[in-house]
Amino acid sequence: LIADVSKIIDELAKYDDEGEKPDVKQNEPNEQQVTNGRPKTPCFRSLMYGTEYEKDEYLRILKKLMQGVKGKDAATIMLACKGLKIISHPPFKAVVGEFGEIGCRQGYNNYLKTGIPQEEIENIKRKIKEMYENEVAKNSKK
């Protein structure tokens, strides 16, 4: 009988003042939380190559070029950036997160995969290079 009472007292000691068992995991050392599902898409800037200064300049240029652009034109600009080694790969969510609405995912991804005429990509590459050189020249005069 005394052994049963001591077991009950030991069991009751595990409960807090409100009558609930405290969460044991709160007292454990920092444990990395495991999440299920696909990983989150990284932000556009983290996919870019170059120094922070170069990233700032290219983002400023791309924001001008991407204003009101959708579908094929958005994919053309992103393929030009990939060709210039400005960005590693331009996933739809990252592009939308940085530049806003660019049309539907399926259209954008189809243009990236099926390809766009190389001449159009080269024209955009020249325009981006020219705008970058103008920005750098403007900033070096200041």
N, C-alpha and C positions, 0 to 999 in steps of 0.2 A: 504494500500500500504506500509506504514512504517512497519507494522507488518510482511509483506511478506519479505521485505528487511532484517529485523533483523533475520528472520529464515534462510535466505540464508547465511548471514554472520556467524551465529552460525554453520551452516552446513559446510561452507568452513573452519572454524577454526579447524574442526576435521581432516582436511587433512594436511599432511606434505608438505615441500617445493617442493617435486617432483610431487605433485598432486596425491599421493596415500594415502589411509587410513593406518595409522600405525597399526601394529598387536597388538591388545588389550591384547592378552595372554602373551606377553613379560613382561608386567608390573605386572601381577598377581604373588602372592607368589608361591614358589616352590610347584608344584603339581606333584604327582607321575604319571609318564607316564604309560598309560595302553597299553599293547600289546595283540594282538590277537594270538590265536594258542596255541600249546603245549609249555610248559616251556622248556628252554634249558637244555641239559644234563649237570649235574655238572661235574667238572673235577674229575679224578680218585682219586687224593689225598684227596679231600674233602669227599669221601665215605669211607676212611680208618679210623679204630679205632686206638687209642693209642696216645702216646706222639709224638712230632715232631721228636725226635731222633728215635723212633721205626718206624715211617713212612718213614724216610730217609733210614734206614737200609733195611726195607722190600722192598721199591721201588728199591733199588740197587740190591737186590737179584732177584726180579721179572723181572727186565730188563735183567739180565743174563739168566734167565730161558725162557723168552718169545722171545729171539732172534730167528728169522726164524720159529717160531711156528705158526701153523694155525689150524683152525677148532677144531677138537676133542681135540687135545693137549692143545690148548689155553683154551678151556672150562674146561678141567680137572684141569689145574692150577688155574683157577678162582674159581672153586668149592672147591678146597683144601683151598684156601685163605678164602673163605666164612666159611668153616668148622673150620678153625683156628681162626676165628673172627678177621681177618686182615681187611676185607672189608665187608660192609653191603650187597650190591648187585652189581654185575659187569655188567652194561649195555654195549652193544656193542660199542656205540659211545665213552663212557668214556675209554674203553679198547683200542680202536683204537687211540684215542687222546693221550694216554700215551705211548703205545708200538708200534704203527705203524700197518701195514697191518697184519691182522690175518685171512684173508679169507672173505667169504661172511657172511652177517648178518644172513641169514636164517639158514645156517649150524651151526654157533656158537650158536644161540638161541635154535635150535632143540637139540643140545647136552646138553645145560643147562637144558632144560625141560624134555627130555626123560631119562636123567640120564646116568651116566657112571658107570661102575662097581666100587663098593666101594673099592676094592683092589687097583685099579689104583689111586684113590683119596688118599688113605692112604699112598701109596708109595710117592706121591708128597708131602703130608703133612710132612712125615719124612724127606724128602730132604730139604724142606723149613726150618724146625726146626733146622736141622743140620747146614745148611748154616748160619742161624741167630746166632746160638750159636758160630760158628766159627768167624763170624764178630764181635760179642760182645767181645769175648775173645781177638781177634786181637787188637781191639780198646782200651781195658782196659790195655793192655801192653804198649801202647804208652805213 
